[in-house]
């Protein structure tokens, strides 16, 4: 059974940083795409960054290129999302996804940025 679980979300003040984690089990990742997405209140889900697990080069959405960093630990089957200089507009549920067509999703973790 494929399982993705995000963690690390929470309440953060503007300007702060946060690292989210995504543990993946039940699937051999190798040449599978993995990515981070987010969905803000009232908005559609959007891609933050994605990579092919075995390759590691990350493609970022334009808005995410400066403050978001996607990385992975292949030994731990874990993917990370570092977010720096958090802004209130970063408030969203953050999801990790995997699969040839992102058919596997985690339940999401809430990030709230507010003073």
Beta strands, then each sheet from edge to edge (+ up, - down):
strand 1: 3-7
strand 2: 10-12
strand 3: 18-25
strand 4: 33-39
strand 5: 46-52
strand 6: 58-60
strand 7: 68-73
strand 8: 78-83
strand 9: 92-98
strand 10: 104-105
strand 11: 109-113
sheet 1: 1+ 3- 8+ 7-
sheet 2: 2+ 11+ 9- 4+ 5- 6+
sheet 3: 2+ 11+ 9- 10+
end
